[in-house]
Amino acid sequence: MSALLLELNEGLAIAWRAIRANKIRAALTMLGIFIGVTAVVLMSTAIKGIDNSLQNGVSALGSDVLYVDKWAWFSNDEWWRMRNRRNIDMEDYARFKELAKLPAAIAPVTNSVQTIKIADRKVENVFLNGSTSDYVKTTNFDFDLGRFYSEVESNGSRNVAVLGSEISTKLFPRGDALDKTIKIGPVNFKVVGVLTEQGSTLLGAFNPDNQVFVPIGTIFKNFTSRHFGTVTINVRAASPEMLEDTKAEAEGVMRKIRGLAHSEPNDFTINQQEGLTDFLDSITIVIKIAGLFITGLSLFVGAIGIMNIMFVSVKERTREIGLRKAIGATRRTILAQFLLESSVICLIGGLIGLIAAVLLSLMLNQFFPTSIQYDVVIIAILISLLTGIVSGLAPAYTAAKMDPVDALRYE
Amino acid sequence: MNIINIEHIAKVYKVGSEEVHALRDVSLKINRNEYVAIMGPSGSGKSTLMNMLGCLDTPTSGIYDFKSVSVSEMTDNELARIRNKEIGFVFQTFNLLARSDAVHNVELPLIYAGVSTSERRERAKQALIDVGLGDRMHHKPNELSGGQRQRVAIARALVTNPAIILADEPTGNLDSKTGEEIMALFHEIHEKGNTIILVTHEEYIAEHALRIIRLKDGLIEKDEVVEKRYIPKSKASFV
């Protein structure tokens, strides 16, 4: 055991001396591993970041919320078949609200895209969400300032607005949005609340941070006719466990409202977050595999570089290997010596790569969601070590099986 | 007591389809504290015999007992172990590690023997003092003269207290004066009770030994006691 430690110690010392004796060569070899590890770590933090961001965004939608809609979010049905469905209108909503007993909250939602202006600032193409005061009960919104619009304001179609955090920041960088008047399209609205940041930057316009919430009546009054377009009925179950029952009830209620016979298929769809999650998963898995494959290739190229250099190193030190064998080094000792050397090179390259990747991902975090995980550190070290061992194996084996007589005679 | 007992060994190499009989039928015994020179022209099997004696190679047939243990059937690891413990090599080209200082070069066999760091250092230093290099411990090979390098190599051979010292043309890369100093050192080592086997093709070097074995065509041509032994004049301790 102690002999093994001594050999390990000696092996490390030999490796260190060999690396120092060929500084430029070692540095260039490390560069390959450095680039490979940096790429792999960076890619995995980016993937983790995308994942987290989507998860946050999706869970902001609420796992216990159903969306009764004319359109299916994900469907293999032909587009025209859904287009020919009847619109869901406010009368449908009113009857749904009357008949459905299970939901904790029900809210109709319609959308419009408008430009928002204040005296000297403007945000274009803002997603306007029109609903009732019950809408807030179908979400998990928190408020930085103010409140959601009230039932009175909702029923009276008052011109009041609640801003998503990003919109608020763009219009009122000093955070003094409350009670200010903004112009949505040509109409003045009073700001009654600002939402806390919800998280995901990847969901784009569907991110509440980028939306403005107004009473549904103001949309019909100012932007789109109530007889044109369709509304979505957002239905929140009393608890996640109640989701399936609520969904079954919603389906029955909608079929009754629509007067559908047994044989007829639904002319509406009940969407839920689960479908979105599956869909997003199917996209991110492709990104993950492609990303890791491409960055893995760069690591592979680095590994080939190491193997090449180790073969050169073995050849150069043939006589040294012969001598070591003559004075008592076993095959295992020689094997370990060269494996250690390639591992040390990879480990140094990998550690530098890891540091670079962490710094880079901190920088990138300004523009793109990245997430540094502590397990990435361990994985990077393991990858470097593994690369060192795998790429050192063939050269080290060549060295170990040399015949001492021939090796000593080698010129 | 016999350290080495060789009976009818032969070594056949295959070069392509041809068989080369490097050693045909060699028998010899070497006792403790002998000083033997092995001589012969190139192609006589001298190197093959030396590799055999040094346990770097095993015979094709015949018996080789080292301290009554059969070497012929040893595995690679057992051979490595016996080389480490029982044999001290001295080469014509010194074969020192260029990037390591004298002490580390001498320590090397002790590392493979599993000797602890402090003991190893102590023994390596003592071995260097014994060969007269007490003031050169931390010099690297390129900072040493040829004679000094060979003495580091001799210290490395001695540090494990091996049963035999096997020197292959130890003066071949040295000028005659330095060569003479090295031979004086070997003389001193032998006086201390060590067993030395010297491989050389130079008659005057061989005459430092007590016994000369002459090889020719893979056979022992002559195994003789040196009548007029050459005793080096200069004292080896290199004051």
Boltz contact constraints between the chains, C-beta under 6 A:
constraints:
  - contact:
      token1: [A, 3]
      token2: [B, 114]
      max_distance: 6.0
  - contact:
      token1: [A, 6]
      token2: [B, 111]
      max_distance: 6.0
  - contact:
      token1: [A, 6]
      token2: [B, 114]
      max_distance: 6.0
  - contact:
      token1: [A, 10]
      token2: [B, 111]
      max_distance: 6.0
  - contact:
      token1: [A, 17]
      token2: [B, 99]
      max_distance: 6.0
  - contact:
      token1: [A, 21]
      token2: [B, 99]
      max_distance: 6.0
  - contact:
      token1: [A, 323]
      token2: [B, 95]
      max_distance: 6.0
  - contact:
      token1: [A, 326]
      token2: [B, 89]
      max_distance: 6.0
  - contact:
      token1: [A, 327]
      token2: [B, 109]
      max_distance: 6.0
  - contact:
      token1: [A, 328]
      token2: [B, 80]
      max_distance: 6.0
  - contact:
      token1: [A, 328]
      token2: [B, 83]
      max_distance: 6.0
  - contact:
      token1: [A, 328]
      token2: [B, 84]
      max_distance: 6.0
  - contact:
      token1: [A, 328]
      token2: [B, 109]
      max_distance: 6.0
  - contact:
      token1: [A, 328]
      token2: [B, 112]
      max_distance: 6.0
  - contact:
      token1: [A, 329]
      token2: [B, 112]
      max_distance: 6.0
  - contact:
      token1: [A, 330]
      token2: [B, 77]
      max_distance: 6.0
  - contact:
      token1: [A, 330]
      token2: [B, 80]
      max_distance: 6.0
  - contact:
      token1: [A, 404]
      token2: [B, 56]
      max_distance: 6.0
  - contact:
      token1: [A, 405]
      token2: [B, 51]
      max_distance: 6.0
  - contact:
      token1: [A, 405]
      token2: [B, 56]
      max_distance: 6.0
  - contact:
      token1: [A, 405]
      token2: [B, 57]
      max_distance: 6.0
